[in-house]
Amino acid sequence: MSDNEKRATDFVGSVARAFAILECFTTDEALRLQGRMTLTDAARLTDLSRGTARRLLLTLAELHYVDTDGKYFWLTPKLVNLSRGFLMPLGLGEGSRAVLYSLTQKLDESASVGVLDGADIVYIERVEVRRIYSSRIVSGTRLPASSSSIGRVLLAALSENELSSWLEAYPISQYTAKTLTDPKSFLEEIAQVRQNGYAIIDEELEMGIRSIAVPVFSRNSRVVAALNASTVSARHSVDDLREQFLPELKIASERLSQTMAW
């Protein structure tokens, strides 16, 4: 039996549809709707029939993952328990947050920890000093890996074959006039990140925003996350990131590796 045949045998479509319903609440469209969607909205965003979407939403409401007023549906705090199941093995908690808080105090800039998930990085811990991005960044926020400093550090940790497959699966989008989109140049940049041990993004994701990231290692020296600090170009130059931010980030990364329970 092939892997595809085995997957077809083991695959439970109703579970996949239920998760599709939950995930549609995290889309840009859901953000525009302020997280409150009608049955029609959910069906449209998931390509499910209204009847299927209705049954799934009412089942999720019965399980208290979704709430409703009869017209609109929205996610409940119970979903936070699922994220705890992911975060607990990483050891994220008061200790790691204290490391980030100490870093932000020294740099007077926001700091974050993120992991790679498909085309994106996902923030799993953040201490914000001030808002600098056009959209607020919080734990759970996703940004394109190709044009974020955390993403480039995590991509540099992949093998050459894994990186080639990733780039083929997730073509690079252009976000500003400075976004690096040429595949050859991008691979050269990732190779430089791998050699340097850090990544700097200079207005490639959003004009006026610069960030620098370093890897966070497990006890067996595997890169499991990345730590970054971000600033605005009016406050800090690229040289500032290397000379002032990088030493503090390396110290914080070592402390995070000791704090997190990998």
C-alpha positions as CSV (number, residue, x, y, z in Angstrom):
1,M,0.0,0.0,0.0
2,S,1.4,3.4,-1.0
3,D,1.7,6.3,1.4
4,N,-1.1,8.1,-0.5
5,E,-3.4,5.1,-0.2
6,K,-2.6,4.7,3.5
7,R,-3.4,8.4,4.0
8,A,-6.7,8.0,2.1
9,T,-7.6,5.1,4.4
10,D,-6.6,6.8,7.6
11,F,-7.8,10.3,6.7
12,V,-10.9,11.5,8.5
13,G,-12.6,14.1,6.4
14,S,-14.9,15.4,9.1
15,V,-12.0,16.2,11.3
16,A,-10.3,18.1,8.5
17,R,-13.5,20.1,7.8
18,A,-13.8,20.9,11.5
19,F,-10.3,22.3,11.6
20,A,-10.9,24.2,8.4
21,I,-13.8,25.9,10.1
22,L,-11.6,26.8,13.1
23,E,-8.8,28.1,10.9
24,C,-11.1,30.3,8.8
25,F,-11.4,32.5,12.0
26,T,-7.7,33.3,11.7
27,T,-7.7,34.6,8.1
28,D,-7.3,38.2,7.0
29,E,-11.0,38.1,6.1
30,A,-11.9,37.1,9.6
31,L,-9.7,40.0,10.9
32,R,-11.6,42.4,8.7
33,L,-14.8,41.0,10.2
34,Q,-13.3,41.4,13.7
35,G,-13.5,37.7,14.3
36,R,-17.3,37.5,14.2
37,M,-18.6,35.6,11.2
38,T,-22.0,34.5,9.9
39,L,-22.7,31.0,8.6
40,T,-22.4,32.3,5.1
41,D,-19.0,33.8,5.8
42,A,-17.7,30.5,7.2
43,A,-19.1,28.4,4.4
44,R,-17.5,30.8,1.8
45,L,-14.1,30.9,3.4
46,T,-13.9,27.1,3.7
47,D,-15.6,26.1,0.4
48,L,-18.1,24.0,2.4
49,S,-21.8,23.9,1.9
50,R,-24.0,25.9,4.3
51,G,-25.4,22.7,5.7
52,T,-22.0,21.3,6.5
53,A,-20.7,24.5,7.9
54,R,-23.8,24.9,10.1
55,R,-23.4,21.4,11.6
56,L,-19.7,21.9,12.3
57,L,-20.2,25.3,13.9
58,L,-23.0,24.1,16.1
59,T,-21.0,21.0,17.1
60,L,-18.0,23.3,18.0
61,A,-20.4,25.6,19.9
62,E,-21.7,22.6,21.8
63,L,-18.0,21.7,22.7
64,H,-17.5,25.4,23.7
65,Y,-14.8,26.1,21.1
66,V,-17.1,28.5,19.3
67,D,-19.8,30.8,20.7
68,T,-22.8,32.3,18.9
69,D,-25.6,34.7,19.3
70,G,-27.7,33.0,16.7
71,K,-26.4,35.0,13.8
72,Y,-22.6,35.5,14.4
73,F,-20.0,32.9,15.5
74,W,-16.7,33.6,17.2
75,L,-13.9,31.6,18.8
76,T,-13.8,31.1,22.6
77,P,-10.9,31.2,25.1
78,K,-11.0,27.4,25.3
79,L,-8.8,27.2,22.2
80,V,-6.0,28.7,24.3
81,N,-5.8,25.3,26.0
82,L,-4.7,23.8,22.7
83,S,-1.9,26.3,22.3
84,R,-0.7,25.4,25.8
85,G,-0.2,21.8,24.6
86,F,2.2,23.1,22.0
87,L,4.0,25.6,24.3
88,M,4.5,23.4,27.4
89,P,7.0,21.1,25.7
90,L,9.0,24.1,24.7
91,G,9.2,25.3,28.3
92,L,7.8,28.7,27.5
93,G,6.6,30.4,30.7
94,E,7.6,33.0,33.3
95,G,11.3,32.1,32.9
96,S,11.4,32.7,29.1
97,R,9.3,35.8,29.4
98,A,11.6,37.2,32.0
99,V,14.5,36.7,29.5
100,L,12.6,38.7,26.8
101,Y,11.6,41.4,29.3
102,S,15.2,41.8,30.4
103,L,16.3,42.1,26.7
104,T,13.7,44.8,26.0
105,Q,14.8,46.8,29.0
106,K,18.4,46.8,27.7
107,L,17.5,47.6,24.1
108,D,14.4,49.7,24.7
109,E,12.8,47.8,21.8
110,S,10.4,44.9,21.4
111,A,11.6,41.3,21.4
112,S,10.0,38.1,20.2
113,V,10.5,34.3,19.9
114,G,9.1,32.6,16.8
115,V,9.0,29.2,15.1
116,L,8.6,28.1,11.4
117,D,5.2,26.9,10.2
118,G,5.0,26.4,6.4
119,A,5.4,29.7,4.6
120,D,5.2,31.7,7.8
121,I,6.8,32.2,11.2
122,V,4.5,32.2,14.2
123,Y,5.3,34.3,17.2
124,I,5.1,32.2,20.3
125,E,6.3,34.7,22.8
126,R,6.6,38.5,22.6
127,V,7.3,41.5,24.9
128,E,6.3,44.7,23.2
129,V,7.8,48.0,24.2
130,R,6.0,50.1,21.6
131,R,4.0,49.3,18.4
132,I,6.0,49.9,15.2
133,Y,4.4,47.6,12.6
134,S,1.2,48.8,10.9
135,S,-0.5,45.7,12.4
136,R,-0.1,44.8,16.0
137,I,2.2,41.8,16.6
138,V,1.2,39.4,19.4
139,S,1.7,35.8,20.3
140,G,0.1,33.8,17.5
141,T,0.8,36.5,14.8
142,R,2.1,35.1,11.5
143,L,4.5,36.8,9.2
144,P,6.1,35.6,6.0
145,A,9.3,33.6,6.8
146,S,11.0,34.8,3.6
147,S,11.0,38.5,4.6
148,S,11.3,38.3,8.4
149,S,14.6,38.0,10.4
150,I,13.2,35.1,12.5
151,G,12.2,33.4,9.3
152,R,15.6,33.7,7.6
153,V,17.3,32.3,10.7
154,L,15.0,29.3,10.8
155,L,15.3,28.7,7.0
156,A,19.1,28.8,7.4
157,A,18.8,25.9,9.8
158,L,17.2,23.7,7.1
159,S,19.3,21.4,4.9
160,E,20.0,22.4,1.3
161,N,17.3,20.0,0.1
162,E,14.8,21.1,2.7
163,L,15.4,24.7,1.8
164,S,15.0,24.1,-2.0
165,S,11.8,22.2,-1.4
166,W,10.5,25.0,0.9
167,L,11.3,27.7,-1.7
168,E,9.6,25.6,-4.4
169,A,6.5,25.2,-2.2
170,Y,6.3,28.9,-1.1
171,P,7.3,31.4,-3.7
172,I,8.5,34.7,-2.3
173,S,6.1,37.6,-2.4
174,Q,7.1,41.3,-2.7
175,Y,6.1,43.5,0.3
176,T,8.2,46.6,-0.3
177,A,10.6,47.9,-3.0
178,K,13.5,46.4,-1.0
179,T,12.1,42.9,-0.6
180,L,14.5,40.2,-1.9
181,T,12.5,38.1,-4.3
182,D,15.1,36.6,-6.7
183,P,15.4,32.9,-5.8
184,K,19.2,32.8,-6.5
185,S,19.9,36.0,-4.5
186,F,17.6,34.7,-1.7
187,L,19.5,31.4,-1.4
188,E,22.8,33.4,-1.3
189,E,21.4,35.5,1.5
190,I,20.3,32.4,3.5
191,A,23.8,31.0,3.0
192,Q,25.2,34.2,4.5
193,V,22.8,34.0,7.4
194,R,24.0,30.4,8.0
195,Q,27.6,31.6,8.0
196,N,27.0,34.7,10.2
197,G,24.7,33.1,12.7
198,Y,22.2,35.9,12.5
199,A,19.8,37.6,10.1
200,I,19.0,41.3,9.5
201,I,15.9,42.5,7.7
202,D,16.1,46.1,6.5
203,E,12.7,47.4,5.3
204,E,12.0,44.2,3.3
205,L,8.7,43.5,5.1
206,E,7.6,47.0,5.9
207,M,9.2,50.3,5.1
208,G,10.8,52.0,8.1
209,I,11.2,48.7,10.0
210,R,14.5,46.9,10.7
211,S,15.0,43.7,12.8
212,I,17.7,41.3,13.7
213,A,17.4,37.6,14.8
214,V,19.5,34.9,16.2
215,P,18.8,31.1,16.6
216,V,17.7,29.5,19.8
217,F,19.2,26.0,20.3
218,S,18.0,22.8,22.0
219,R,20.3,20.9,24.3
220,N,21.5,18.8,21.3
221,S,22.4,21.9,19.4
222,R,19.4,21.8,17.1
223,V,17.8,25.2,16.1
224,V,14.2,25.1,17.5
225,A,13.2,28.7,17.4
226,A,14.6,32.2,16.8
227,L,14.8,35.3,18.9
228,N,14.6,38.8,17.4
229,A,14.4,42.5,18.2
230,S,12.9,45.1,15.9
231,T,13.2,48.8,15.6
232,V,12.4,51.7,13.3
233,S,15.0,53.0,10.8
234,A,14.8,56.5,12.3
235,R,16.1,55.2,15.7
236,H,18.7,52.6,14.7
237,S,20.9,52.0,11.7
238,V,21.8,48.5,10.4
239,D,25.2,49.0,12.1
240,D,23.4,49.6,15.4
241,L,21.7,46.2,15.0
242,R,25.1,44.5,14.6
243,E,27.0,46.4,17.2
244,Q,24.4,47.0,19.9
245,F,21.6,44.5,19.4
246,L,23.5,41.4,18.4
247,P,25.6,40.9,21.5
248,E,22.5,41.3,23.7
249,L,20.5,38.9,21.5
250,K,23.2,36.2,21.8
251,I,23.2,36.5,25.6
252,A,19.5,36.3,25.7
253,S,19.4,33.3,23.3
254,E,21.8,31.4,25.5
255,R,19.6,32.1,28.5
256,L,16.5,31.0,26.6
257,S,18.1,27.8,25.6
258,Q,18.8,27.1,29.3
259,T,15.3,28.2,30.4
260,M,13.2,26.3,27.9
261,A,12.7,22.6,28.5
262,W,13.9,21.1,25.3
